[in-house]
Amino acid sequence: MNRLWIMVSVCIFAFVLVGCAASATQEKPAEVISSESVTPEANVPEKRLQEVYWKLIGVEGKAVIEDPHAREAYIILRLEGHRLQGFGGCNILLGSYELNEASSHVKFSRVASTMMACPRLRDESAFLKALEKVESYSIEEGVLLLQKEGKTVATFEAVYQP
């Protein structure tokens, strides 16, 4: 009888403890923002290059044709560690960059990608070659132009700030 009483007491205590702990840690759910619901003008500061989702819209003067069944190519320049993060149309992109905002100079280095094959591999290759050439940038009305010697090598559109 004594054992039964101890087991019942332990079970009740455990249920009370777990119940109190769960209610104490419950928080209000975080608000979810999708890229479709945020406009570039509303959420991306004018002239901001870093920590912005830049969707690729052109390479070497040629428009990027969107495929509704494929992920879009993009880059994000992370503040932490000056890391380049992105997607080339087939593969994940990683690398680093050097930035001088005063002179609008940017240089990408150690850009690498995963090695998946896909139908858009030629487009991705052109995108990666364009990134290697970049020396400077300009931003006007949510459009990023990456340039070499004054010639635009890649064009991006600000989609949202992650």
Chimera marker file (.cmm) of the C-alpha trace (Angstrom):
<marker_set name="trace">
<marker id="1" x="0.000" y="0.000" z="0.000" r="1" g="1" b="0" radius="0.5"/>
<marker id="2" x="2.853" y="2.331" z="0.846" r="1" g="1" b="0" radius="0.5"/>
<marker id="3" x="4.463" y="1.730" z="-2.552" r="1" g="1" b="0" radius="0.5"/>
<marker id="4" x="1.234" y="2.472" z="-4.358" r="1" g="1" b="0" radius="0.5"/>
<marker id="5" x="0.843" y="5.741" z="-2.471" r="1" g="1" b="0" radius="0.5"/>
<marker id="6" x="4.437" y="6.816" z="-3.364" r="1" g="1" b="0" radius="0.5"/>
<marker id="7" x="3.974" y="5.967" z="-7.072" r="1" g="1" b="0" radius="0.5"/>
<marker id="8" x="0.687" y="7.871" z="-7.308" r="1" g="1" b="0" radius="0.5"/>
<marker id="9" x="2.250" y="10.867" z="-5.552" r="1" g="1" b="0" radius="0.5"/>
<marker id="10" x="5.262" y="10.865" z="-7.896" r="1" g="1" b="0" radius="0.5"/>
<marker id="11" x="2.999" y="10.671" z="-10.965" r="1" g="1" b="0" radius="0.5"/>
<marker id="12" x="0.804" y="13.539" z="-9.779" r="1" g="1" b="0" radius="0.5"/>
<marker id="13" x="3.866" y="15.641" z="-8.950" r="1" g="1" b="0" radius="0.5"/>
<marker id="14" x="5.357" y="14.918" z="-12.411" r="1" g="1" b="0" radius="0.5"/>
<marker id="15" x="2.134" y="15.934" z="-14.185" r="1" g="1" b="0" radius="0.5"/>
<marker id="16" x="1.888" y="19.162" z="-12.180" r="1" g="1" b="0" radius="0.5"/>
<marker id="17" x="5.549" y="19.986" z="-12.828" r="1" g="1" b="0" radius="0.5"/>
<marker id="18" x="5.314" y="19.339" z="-16.590" r="1" g="1" b="0" radius="0.5"/>
<marker id="19" x="2.059" y="21.269" z="-16.844" r="1" g="1" b="0" radius="0.5"/>
<marker id="20" x="3.520" y="24.308" z="-15.085" r="1" g="1" b="0" radius="0.5"/>
<marker id="21" x="6.709" y="24.235" z="-17.132" r="1" g="1" b="0" radius="0.5"/>
<marker id="22" x="4.786" y="24.057" z="-20.429" r="1" g="1" b="0" radius="0.5"/>
<marker id="23" x="2.532" y="26.997" z="-19.574" r="1" g="1" b="0" radius="0.5"/>
<marker id="24" x="5.463" y="29.120" z="-18.386" r="1" g="1" b="0" radius="0.5"/>
<marker id="25" x="7.397" y="28.683" z="-21.641" r="1" g="1" b="0" radius="0.5"/>
<marker id="26" x="4.543" y="29.241" z="-24.071" r="1" g="1" b="0" radius="0.5"/>
<marker id="27" x="5.106" y="32.346" z="-26.156" r="1" g="1" b="0" radius="0.5"/>
<marker id="28" x="3.152" y="34.244" z="-28.700" r="1" g="1" b="0" radius="0.5"/>
<marker id="29" x="3.808" y="32.735" z="-32.169" r="1" g="1" b="0" radius="0.5"/>
<marker id="30" x="6.217" y="34.680" z="-34.353" r="1" g="1" b="0" radius="0.5"/>
<marker id="31" x="4.777" y="36.575" z="-37.274" r="1" g="1" b="0" radius="0.5"/>
<marker id="32" x="5.617" y="34.958" z="-40.594" r="1" g="1" b="0" radius="0.5"/>
<marker id="33" x="6.473" y="37.197" z="-43.529" r="1" g="1" b="0" radius="0.5"/>
<marker id="34" x="6.665" y="35.718" z="-46.993" r="1" g="1" b="0" radius="0.5"/>
<marker id="35" x="8.653" y="37.219" z="-49.848" r="1" g="1" b="0" radius="0.5"/>
<marker id="36" x="5.441" y="37.712" z="-51.822" r="1" g="1" b="0" radius="0.5"/>
<marker id="37" x="3.825" y="39.885" z="-49.146" r="1" g="1" b="0" radius="0.5"/>
<marker id="38" x="6.673" y="42.387" z="-48.735" r="1" g="1" b="0" radius="0.5"/>
<marker id="39" x="7.478" y="44.934" z="-51.398" r="1" g="1" b="0" radius="0.5"/>
<marker id="40" x="11.087" y="46.049" z="-51.954" r="1" g="1" b="0" radius="0.5"/>
<marker id="41" x="10.185" y="49.710" z="-51.452" r="1" g="1" b="0" radius="0.5"/>
<marker id="42" x="8.591" y="49.073" z="-48.068" r="1" g="1" b="0" radius="0.5"/>
<marker id="43" x="11.221" y="46.874" z="-46.495" r="1" g="1" b="0" radius="0.5"/>
<marker id="44" x="14.605" y="47.425" z="-48.159" r="1" g="1" b="0" radius="0.5"/>
<marker id="45" x="16.376" y="50.635" z="-47.260" r="1" g="1" b="0" radius="0.5"/>
<marker id="46" x="17.525" y="52.704" z="-50.234" r="1" g="1" b="0" radius="0.5"/>
<marker id="47" x="21.144" y="51.925" z="-51.195" r="1" g="1" b="0" radius="0.5"/>
<marker id="48" x="21.473" y="49.010" z="-48.761" r="1" g="1" b="0" radius="0.5"/>
<marker id="49" x="23.555" y="46.165" z="-50.208" r="1" g="1" b="0" radius="0.5"/>
<marker id="50" x="24.005" y="43.788" z="-47.277" r="1" g="1" b="0" radius="0.5"/>
<marker id="51" x="21.368" y="41.526" z="-45.695" r="1" g="1" b="0" radius="0.5"/>
<marker id="52" x="19.004" y="41.961" z="-48.663" r="1" g="1" b="0" radius="0.5"/>
<marker id="53" x="17.644" y="39.150" z="-50.844" r="1" g="1" b="0" radius="0.5"/>
<marker id="54" x="18.770" y="40.135" z="-54.368" r="1" g="1" b="0" radius="0.5"/>
<marker id="55" x="16.953" y="38.202" z="-57.099" r="1" g="1" b="0" radius="0.5"/>
<marker id="56" x="18.965" y="37.810" z="-60.320" r="1" g="1" b="0" radius="0.5"/>
<marker id="57" x="17.163" y="39.435" z="-63.268" r="1" g="1" b="0" radius="0.5"/>
<marker id="58" x="19.991" y="39.814" z="-65.821" r="1" g="1" b="0" radius="0.5"/>
<marker id="59" x="23.485" y="38.598" z="-66.709" r="1" g="1" b="0" radius="0.5"/>
<marker id="60" x="25.766" y="40.312" z="-69.230" r="1" g="1" b="0" radius="0.5"/>
<marker id="61" x="22.856" y="42.292" z="-70.669" r="1" g="1" b="0" radius="0.5"/>
<marker id="62" x="20.569" y="39.271" z="-71.095" r="1" g="1" b="0" radius="0.5"/>
<marker id="63" x="17.358" y="38.958" z="-69.096" r="1" g="1" b="0" radius="0.5"/>
<marker id="64" x="16.921" y="35.921" z="-66.890" r="1" g="1" b="0" radius="0.5"/>
<marker id="65" x="13.866" y="33.983" z="-68.022" r="1" g="1" b="0" radius="0.5"/>
<marker id="66" x="11.850" y="32.819" z="-65.039" r="1" g="1" b="0" radius="0.5"/>
<marker id="67" x="10.847" y="29.178" z="-64.843" r="1" g="1" b="0" radius="0.5"/>
<marker id="68" x="7.739" y="28.706" z="-62.679" r="1" g="1" b="0" radius="0.5"/>
<marker id="69" x="8.901" y="25.171" z="-61.843" r="1" g="1" b="0" radius="0.5"/>
<marker id="70" x="12.414" y="26.139" z="-60.691" r="1" g="1" b="0" radius="0.5"/>
<marker id="71" x="13.912" y="28.149" z="-57.850" r="1" g="1" b="0" radius="0.5"/>
<marker id="72" x="15.082" y="31.637" z="-58.699" r="1" g="1" b="0" radius="0.5"/>
<marker id="73" x="18.748" y="32.631" z="-58.668" r="1" g="1" b="0" radius="0.5"/>
<marker id="74" x="19.661" y="35.082" z="-55.893" r="1" g="1" b="0" radius="0.5"/>
<marker id="75" x="22.407" y="36.357" z="-53.621" r="1" g="1" b="0" radius="0.5"/>
<marker id="76" x="22.484" y="37.664" z="-50.070" r="1" g="1" b="0" radius="0.5"/>
<marker id="77" x="25.568" y="39.445" z="-48.751" r="1" g="1" b="0" radius="0.5"/>
<marker id="78" x="25.688" y="38.569" z="-45.071" r="1" g="1" b="0" radius="0.5"/>
<marker id="79" x="27.169" y="41.059" z="-42.619" r="1" g="1" b="0" radius="0.5"/>
<marker id="80" x="28.558" y="38.314" z="-40.401" r="1" g="1" b="0" radius="0.5"/>
<marker id="81" x="31.928" y="37.262" z="-41.786" r="1" g="1" b="0" radius="0.5"/>
<marker id="82" x="31.299" y="39.042" z="-45.102" r="1" g="1" b="0" radius="0.5"/>
<marker id="83" x="29.790" y="35.833" z="-46.472" r="1" g="1" b="0" radius="0.5"/>
<marker id="84" x="28.096" y="35.469" z="-49.840" r="1" g="1" b="0" radius="0.5"/>
<marker id="85" x="25.089" y="33.165" z="-49.791" r="1" g="1" b="0" radius="0.5"/>
<marker id="86" x="22.858" y="32.339" z="-52.720" r="1" g="1" b="0" radius="0.5"/>
<marker id="87" x="21.474" y="30.054" z="-55.361" r="1" g="1" b="0" radius="0.5"/>
<marker id="88" x="22.622" y="30.014" z="-58.976" r="1" g="1" b="0" radius="0.5"/>
<marker id="89" x="19.621" y="28.369" z="-60.585" r="1" g="1" b="0" radius="0.5"/>
<marker id="90" x="20.940" y="24.818" z="-60.089" r="1" g="1" b="0" radius="0.5"/>
<marker id="91" x="23.297" y="24.911" z="-57.127" r="1" g="1" b="0" radius="0.5"/>
<marker id="92" x="23.801" y="26.579" z="-53.766" r="1" g="1" b="0" radius="0.5"/>
<marker id="93" x="26.410" y="29.356" z="-53.843" r="1" g="1" b="0" radius="0.5"/>
<marker id="94" x="28.865" y="30.211" z="-51.073" r="1" g="1" b="0" radius="0.5"/>
<marker id="95" x="31.754" y="32.619" z="-50.915" r="1" g="1" b="0" radius="0.5"/>
<marker id="96" x="33.042" y="35.811" z="-49.415" r="1" g="1" b="0" radius="0.5"/>
<marker id="97" x="33.246" y="39.448" z="-50.405" r="1" g="1" b="0" radius="0.5"/>
<marker id="98" x="35.096" y="42.671" z="-49.678" r="1" g="1" b="0" radius="0.5"/>
<marker id="99" x="33.065" y="45.855" z="-49.557" r="1" g="1" b="0" radius="0.5"/>
<marker id="100" x="33.964" y="49.543" z="-49.565" r="1" g="1" b="0" radius="0.5"/>
<marker id="101" x="30.668" y="51.417" z="-49.370" r="1" g="1" b="0" radius="0.5"/>
<marker id="102" x="32.329" y="54.837" z="-49.608" r="1" g="1" b="0" radius="0.5"/>
<marker id="103" x="33.684" y="54.075" z="-53.093" r="1" g="1" b="0" radius="0.5"/>
<marker id="104" x="30.925" y="51.560" z="-54.074" r="1" g="1" b="0" radius="0.5"/>
<marker id="105" x="33.485" y="48.826" z="-54.634" r="1" g="1" b="0" radius="0.5"/>
<marker id="106" x="32.720" y="45.156" z="-54.055" r="1" g="1" b="0" radius="0.5"/>
<marker id="107" x="34.842" y="42.115" z="-54.871" r="1" g="1" b="0" radius="0.5"/>
<marker id="108" x="33.724" y="38.497" z="-54.581" r="1" g="1" b="0" radius="0.5"/>
<marker id="109" x="36.202" y="35.764" z="-53.725" r="1" g="1" b="0" radius="0.5"/>
<marker id="110" x="36.260" y="32.035" z="-53.078" r="1" g="1" b="0" radius="0.5"/>
<marker id="111" x="32.872" y="31.658" z="-54.755" r="1" g="1" b="0" radius="0.5"/>
<marker id="112" x="31.967" y="27.982" z="-54.899" r="1" g="1" b="0" radius="0.5"/>
<marker id="113" x="28.852" y="25.975" z="-55.568" r="1" g="1" b="0" radius="0.5"/>
<marker id="114" x="27.511" y="22.503" z="-55.134" r="1" g="1" b="0" radius="0.5"/>
<marker id="115" x="27.908" y="20.314" z="-58.223" r="1" g="1" b="0" radius="0.5"/>
<marker id="116" x="24.356" y="19.318" z="-59.215" r="1" g="1" b="0" radius="0.5"/>
<marker id="117" x="23.572" y="19.017" z="-62.912" r="1" g="1" b="0" radius="0.5"/>
<marker id="118" x="20.409" y="20.604" z="-64.279" r="1" g="1" b="0" radius="0.5"/>
<marker id="119" x="18.995" y="22.057" z="-67.520" r="1" g="1" b="0" radius="0.5"/>
<marker id="120" x="19.961" y="25.625" z="-66.496" r="1" g="1" b="0" radius="0.5"/>
<marker id="121" x="23.622" y="24.878" z="-65.802" r="1" g="1" b="0" radius="0.5"/>
<marker id="122" x="24.809" y="27.116" z="-68.665" r="1" g="1" b="0" radius="0.5"/>
<marker id="123" x="22.902" y="30.089" z="-67.201" r="1" g="1" b="0" radius="0.5"/>
<marker id="124" x="24.369" y="29.401" z="-63.769" r="1" g="1" b="0" radius="0.5"/>
<marker id="125" x="27.872" y="29.230" z="-65.220" r="1" g="1" b="0" radius="0.5"/>
<marker id="126" x="27.407" y="32.655" z="-66.844" r="1" g="1" b="0" radius="0.5"/>
<marker id="127" x="26.164" y="34.010" z="-63.498" r="1" g="1" b="0" radius="0.5"/>
<marker id="128" x="29.243" y="32.689" z="-61.648" r="1" g="1" b="0" radius="0.5"/>
<marker id="129" x="31.607" y="34.125" z="-64.279" r="1" g="1" b="0" radius="0.5"/>
<marker id="130" x="29.873" y="37.489" z="-63.942" r="1" g="1" b="0" radius="0.5"/>
<marker id="131" x="30.391" y="37.447" z="-60.155" r="1" g="1" b="0" radius="0.5"/>
<marker id="132" x="34.125" y="36.850" z="-60.679" r="1" g="1" b="0" radius="0.5"/>
<marker id="133" x="34.368" y="40.032" z="-62.780" r="1" g="1" b="0" radius="0.5"/>
<marker id="134" x="32.608" y="42.415" z="-60.388" r="1" g="1" b="0" radius="0.5"/>
<marker id="135" x="34.515" y="45.490" z="-59.178" r="1" g="1" b="0" radius="0.5"/>
<marker id="136" x="31.783" y="47.958" z="-58.224" r="1" g="1" b="0" radius="0.5"/>
<marker id="137" x="28.063" y="48.325" z="-57.683" r="1" g="1" b="0" radius="0.5"/>
<marker id="138" x="25.234" y="50.816" z="-57.759" r="1" g="1" b="0" radius="0.5"/>
<marker id="139" x="21.705" y="50.646" z="-56.364" r="1" g="1" b="0" radius="0.5"/>
<marker id="140" x="18.799" y="52.650" z="-57.761" r="1" g="1" b="0" radius="0.5"/>
<marker id="141" x="15.143" y="52.161" z="-56.793" r="1" g="1" b="0" radius="0.5"/>
<marker id="142" x="15.596" y="48.599" z="-55.548" r="1" g="1" b="0" radius="0.5"/>
<marker id="143" x="17.765" y="47.483" z="-58.486" r="1" g="1" b="0" radius="0.5"/>
<marker id="144" x="21.360" y="46.388" z="-57.899" r="1" g="1" b="0" radius="0.5"/>
<marker id="145" x="23.848" y="46.682" z="-60.761" r="1" g="1" b="0" radius="0.5"/>
<marker id="146" x="27.130" y="44.795" z="-60.381" r="1" g="1" b="0" radius="0.5"/>
<marker id="147" x="29.727" y="46.309" z="-62.691" r="1" g="1" b="0" radius="0.5"/>
<marker id="148" x="33.206" y="45.982" z="-64.107" r="1" g="1" b="0" radius="0.5"/>
<marker id="149" x="34.822" y="49.079" z="-65.608" r="1" g="1" b="0" radius="0.5"/>
<marker id="150" x="31.436" y="50.814" z="-65.743" r="1" g="1" b="0" radius="0.5"/>
<marker id="151" x="29.758" y="47.972" z="-67.657" r="1" g="1" b="0" radius="0.5"/>
<marker id="152" x="26.933" y="46.064" z="-65.940" r="1" g="1" b="0" radius="0.5"/>
<marker id="153" x="27.688" y="42.339" z="-65.659" r="1" g="1" b="0" radius="0.5"/>
<marker id="154" x="24.758" y="41.317" z="-63.430" r="1" g="1" b="0" radius="0.5"/>
<marker id="155" x="21.442" y="42.926" z="-62.474" r="1" g="1" b="0" radius="0.5"/>
<marker id="156" x="19.357" y="42.110" z="-59.400" r="1" g="1" b="0" radius="0.5"/>
<marker id="157" x="16.051" y="43.170" z="-57.929" r="1" g="1" b="0" radius="0.5"/>
<marker id="158" x="15.539" y="43.603" z="-54.182" r="1" g="1" b="0" radius="0.5"/>
<marker id="159" x="12.836" y="41.156" z="-53.139" r="1" g="1" b="0" radius="0.5"/>
<marker id="160" x="12.895" y="41.354" z="-49.354" r="1" g="1" b="0" radius="0.5"/>
<marker id="161" x="15.106" y="41.824" z="-46.370" r="1" g="1" b="0" radius="0.5"/>
<marker id="162" x="15.640" y="38.450" z="-44.655" r="1" g="1" b="0" radius="0.5"/>
<link id1="1" id2="2" r="1" g="1" b="0" radius="0.2"/>
<link id1="2" id2="3" r="1" g="1" b="0" radius="0.2"/>
<link id1="3" id2="4" r="1" g="1" b="0" radius="0.2"/>
<link id1="4" id2="5" r="1" g="1" b="0" radius="0.2"/>
<link id1="5" id2="6" r="1" g="1" b="0" radius="0.2"/>
<link id1="6" id2="7" r="1" g="1" b="0" radius="0.2"/>
<link id1="7" id2="8" r="1" g="1" b="0" radius="0.2"/>
<link id1="8" id2="9" r="1" g="1" b="0" radius="0.2"/>
<link id1="9" id2="10" r="1" g="1" b="0" radius="0.2"/>
<link id1="10" id2="11" r="1" g="1" b="0" radius="0.2"/>
<link id1="11" id2="12" r="1" g="1" b="0" radius="0.2"/>
<link id1="12" id2="13" r="1" g="1" b="0" radius="0.2"/>
<link id1="13" id2="14" r="1" g="1" b="0" radius="0.2"/>
<link id1="14" id2="15" r="1" g="1" b="0" radius="0.2"/>
<link id1="15" id2="16" r="1" g="1" b="0" radius="0.2"/>
<link id1="16" id2="17" r="1" g="1" b="0" radius="0.2"/>
<link id1="17" id2="18" r="1" g="1" b="0" radius="0.2"/>
<link id1="18" id2="19" r="1" g="1" b="0" radius="0.2"/>
<link id1="19" id2="20" r="1" g="1" b="0" radius="0.2"/>
<link id1="20" id2="21" r="1" g="1" b="0" radius="0.2"/>
<link id1="21" id2="22" r="1" g="1" b="0" radius="0.2"/>
<link id1="22" id2="23" r="1" g="1" b="0" radius="0.2"/>
<link id1="23" id2="24" r="1" g="1" b="0" radius="0.2"/>
<link id1="24" id2="25" r="1" g="1" b="0" radius="0.2"/>
<link id1="25" id2="26" r="1" g="1" b="0" radius="0.2"/>
<link id1="26" id2="27" r="1" g="1" b="0" radius="0.2"/>
<link id1="27" id2="28" r="1" g="1" b="0" radius="0.2"/>
<link id1="28" id2="29" r="1" g="1" b="0" radius="0.2"/>
<link id1="29" id2="30" r="1" g="1" b="0" radius="0.2"/>
<link id1="30" id2="31" r="1" g="1" b="0" radius="0.2"/>
<link id1="31" id2="32" r="1" g="1" b="0" radius="0.2"/>
<link id1="32" id2="33" r="1" g="1" b="0" radius="0.2"/>
<link id1="33" id2="34" r="1" g="1" b="0" radius="0.2"/>
<link id1="34" id2="35" r="1" g="1" b="0" radius="0.2"/>
<link id1="35" id2="36" r="1" g="1" b="0" radius="0.2"/>
<link id1="36" id2="37" r="1" g="1" b="0" radius="0.2"/>
<link id1="37" id2="38" r="1" g="1" b="0" radius="0.2"/>
<link id1="38" id2="39" r="1" g="1" b="0" radius="0.2"/>
<link id1="39" id2="40" r="1" g="1" b="0" radius="0.2"/>
<link id1="40" id2="41" r="1" g="1" b="0" radius="0.2"/>
<link id1="41" id2="42" r="1" g="1" b="0" radius="0.2"/>
<link id1="42" id2="43" r="1" g="1" b="0" radius="0.2"/>
<link id1="43" id2="44" r="1" g="1" b="0" radius="0.2"/>
<link id1="44" id2="45" r="1" g="1" b="0" radius="0.2"/>
<link id1="45" id2="46" r="1" g="1" b="0" radius="0.2"/>
<link id1="46" id2="47" r="1" g="1" b="0" radius="0.2"/>
<link id1="47" id2="48" r="1" g="1" b="0" radius="0.2"/>
<link id1="48" id2="49" r="1" g="1" b="0" radius="0.2"/>
<link id1="49" id2="50" r="1" g="1" b="0" radius="0.2"/>
<link id1="50" id2="51" r="1" g="1" b="0" radius="0.2"/>
<link id1="51" id2="52" r="1" g="1" b="0" radius="0.2"/>
<link id1="52" id2="53" r="1" g="1" b="0" radius="0.2"/>
<link id1="53" id2="54" r="1" g="1" b="0" radius="0.2"/>
<link id1="54" id2="55" r="1" g="1" b="0" radius="0.2"/>
<link id1="55" id2="56" r="1" g="1" b="0" radius="0.2"/>
<link id1="56" id2="57" r="1" g="1" b="0" radius="0.2"/>
<link id1="57" id2="58" r="1" g="1" b="0" radius="0.2"/>
<link id1="58" id2="59" r="1" g="1" b="0" radius="0.2"/>
<link id1="59" id2="60" r="1" g="1" b="0" radius="0.2"/>
<link id1="60" id2="61" r="1" g="1" b="0" radius="0.2"/>
<link id1="61" id2="62" r="1" g="1" b="0" radius="0.2"/>
<link id1="62" id2="63" r="1" g="1" b="0" radius="0.2"/>
<link id1="63" id2="64" r="1" g="1" b="0" radius="0.2"/>
<link id1="64" id2="65" r="1" g="1" b="0" radius="0.2"/>
<link id1="65" id2="66" r="1" g="1" b="0" radius="0.2"/>
<link id1="66" id2="67" r="1" g="1" b="0" radius="0.2"/>
<link id1="67" id2="68" r="1" g="1" b="0" radius="0.2"/>
<link id1="68" id2="69" r="1" g="1" b="0" radius="0.2"/>
<link id1="69" id2="70" r="1" g="1" b="0" radius="0.2"/>
<link id1="70" id2="71" r="1" g="1" b="0" radius="0.2"/>
<link id1="71" id2="72" r="1" g="1" b="0" radius="0.2"/>
<link id1="72" id2="73" r="1" g="1" b="0" radius="0.2"/>
<link id1="73" id2="74" r="1" g="1" b="0" radius="0.2"/>
<link id1="74" id2="75" r="1" g="1" b="0" radius="0.2"/>
<link id1="75" id2="76" r="1" g="1" b="0" radius="0.2"/>
<link id1="76" id2="77" r="1" g="1" b="0" radius="0.2"/>
<link id1="77" id2="78" r="1" g="1" b="0" radius="0.2"/>
<link id1="78" id2="79" r="1" g="1" b="0" radius="0.2"/>
<link id1="79" id2="80" r="1" g="1" b="0" radius="0.2"/>
<link id1="80" id2="81" r="1" g="1" b="0" radius="0.2"/>
<link id1="81" id2="82" r="1" g="1" b="0" radius="0.2"/>
<link id1="82" id2="83" r="1" g="1" b="0" radius="0.2"/>
<link id1="83" id2="84" r="1" g="1" b="0" radius="0.2"/>
<link id1="84" id2="85" r="1" g="1" b="0" radius="0.2"/>
<link id1="85" id2="86" r="1" g="1" b="0" radius="0.2"/>
<link id1="86" id2="87" r="1" g="1" b="0" radius="0.2"/>
<link id1="87" id2="88" r="1" g="1" b="0" radius="0.2"/>
<link id1="88" id2="89" r="1" g="1" b="0" radius="0.2"/>
<link id1="89" id2="90" r="1" g="1" b="0" radius="0.2"/>
<link id1="90" id2="91" r="1" g="1" b="0" radius="0.2"/>
<link id1="91" id2="92" r="1" g="1" b="0" radius="0.2"/>
<link id1="92" id2="93" r="1" g="1" b="0" radius="0.2"/>
<link id1="93" id2="94" r="1" g="1" b="0" radius="0.2"/>
<link id1="94" id2="95" r="1" g="1" b="0" radius="0.2"/>
<link id1="95" id2="96" r="1" g="1" b="0" radius="0.2"/>
<link id1="96" id2="97" r="1" g="1" b="0" radius="0.2"/>
<link id1="97" id2="98" r="1" g="1" b="0" radius="0.2"/>
<link id1="98" id2="99" r="1" g="1" b="0" radius="0.2"/>
<link id1="99" id2="100" r="1" g="1" b="0" radius="0.2"/>
<link id1="100" id2="101" r="1" g="1" b="0" radius="0.2"/>
<link id1="101" id2="102" r="1" g="1" b="0" radius="0.2"/>
<link id1="102" id2="103" r="1" g="1" b="0" radius="0.2"/>
<link id1="103" id2="104" r="1" g="1" b="0" radius="0.2"/>
<link id1="104" id2="105" r="1" g="1" b="0" radius="0.2"/>
<link id1="105" id2="106" r="1" g="1" b="0" radius="0.2"/>
<link id1="106" id2="107" r="1" g="1" b="0" radius="0.2"/>
<link id1="107" id2="108" r="1" g="1" b="0" radius="0.2"/>
<link id1="108" id2="109" r="1" g="1" b="0" radius="0.2"/>
<link id1="109" id2="110" r="1" g="1" b="0" radius="0.2"/>
<link id1="110" id2="111" r="1" g="1" b="0" radius="0.2"/>
<link id1="111" id2="112" r="1" g="1" b="0" radius="0.2"/>
<link id1="112" id2="113" r="1" g="1" b="0" radius="0.2"/>
<link id1="113" id2="114" r="1" g="1" b="0" radius="0.2"/>
<link id1="114" id2="115" r="1" g="1" b="0" radius="0.2"/>
<link id1="115" id2="116" r="1" g="1" b="0" radius="0.2"/>
<link id1="116" id2="117" r="1" g="1" b="0" radius="0.2"/>
<link id1="117" id2="118" r="1" g="1" b="0" radius="0.2"/>
<link id1="118" id2="119" r="1" g="1" b="0" radius="0.2"/>
<link id1="119" id2="120" r="1" g="1" b="0" radius="0.2"/>
<link id1="120" id2="121" r="1" g="1" b="0" radius="0.2"/>
<link id1="121" id2="122" r="1" g="1" b="0" radius="0.2"/>
<link id1="122" id2="123" r="1" g="1" b="0" radius="0.2"/>
<link id1="123" id2="124" r="1" g="1" b="0" radius="0.2"/>
<link id1="124" id2="125" r="1" g="1" b="0" radius="0.2"/>
<link id1="125" id2="126" r="1" g="1" b="0" radius="0.2"/>
<link id1="126" id2="127" r="1" g="1" b="0" radius="0.2"/>
<link id1="127" id2="128" r="1" g="1" b="0" radius="0.2"/>
<link id1="128" id2="129" r="1" g="1" b="0" radius="0.2"/>
<link id1="129" id2="130" r="1" g="1" b="0" radius="0.2"/>
<link id1="130" id2="131" r="1" g="1" b="0" radius="0.2"/>
<link id1="131" id2="132" r="1" g="1" b="0" radius="0.2"/>
<link id1="132" id2="133" r="1" g="1" b="0" radius="0.2"/>
<link id1="133" id2="134" r="1" g="1" b="0" radius="0.2"/>
<link id1="134" id2="135" r="1" g="1" b="0" radius="0.2"/>
<link id1="135" id2="136" r="1" g="1" b="0" radius="0.2"/>
<link id1="136" id2="137" r="1" g="1" b="0" radius="0.2"/>
<link id1="137" id2="138" r="1" g="1" b="0" radius="0.2"/>
<link id1="138" id2="139" r="1" g="1" b="0" radius="0.2"/>
<link id1="139" id2="140" r="1" g="1" b="0" radius="0.2"/>
<link id1="140" id2="141" r="1" g="1" b="0" radius="0.2"/>
<link id1="141" id2="142" r="1" g="1" b="0" radius="0.2"/>
<link id1="142" id2="143" r="1" g="1" b="0" radius="0.2"/>
<link id1="143" id2="144" r="1" g="1" b="0" radius="0.2"/>
<link id1="144" id2="145" r="1" g="1" b="0" radius="0.2"/>
<link id1="145" id2="146" r="1" g="1" b="0" radius="0.2"/>
<link id1="146" id2="147" r="1" g="1" b="0" radius="0.2"/>
<link id1="147" id2="148" r="1" g="1" b="0" radius="0.2"/>
<link id1="148" id2="149" r="1" g="1" b="0" radius="0.2"/>
<link id1="149" id2="150" r="1" g="1" b="0" radius="0.2"/>
<link id1="150" id2="151" r="1" g="1" b="0" radius="0.2"/>
<link id1="151" id2="152" r="1" g="1" b="0" radius="0.2"/>
<link id1="152" id2="153" r="1" g="1" b="0" radius="0.2"/>
<link id1="153" id2="154" r="1" g="1" b="0" radius="0.2"/>
<link id1="154" id2="155" r="1" g="1" b="0" radius="0.2"/>
<link id1="155" id2="156" r="1" g="1" b="0" radius="0.2"/>
<link id1="156" id2="157" r="1" g="1" b="0" radius="0.2"/>
<link id1="157" id2="158" r="1" g="1" b="0" radius="0.2"/>
<link id1="158" id2="159" r="1" g="1" b="0" radius="0.2"/>
<link id1="159" id2="160" r="1" g="1" b="0" radius="0.2"/>
<link id1="160" id2="161" r="1" g="1" b="0" radius="0.2"/>
<link id1="161" id2="162" r="1" g="1" b="0" radius="0.2"/>
</marker_set>
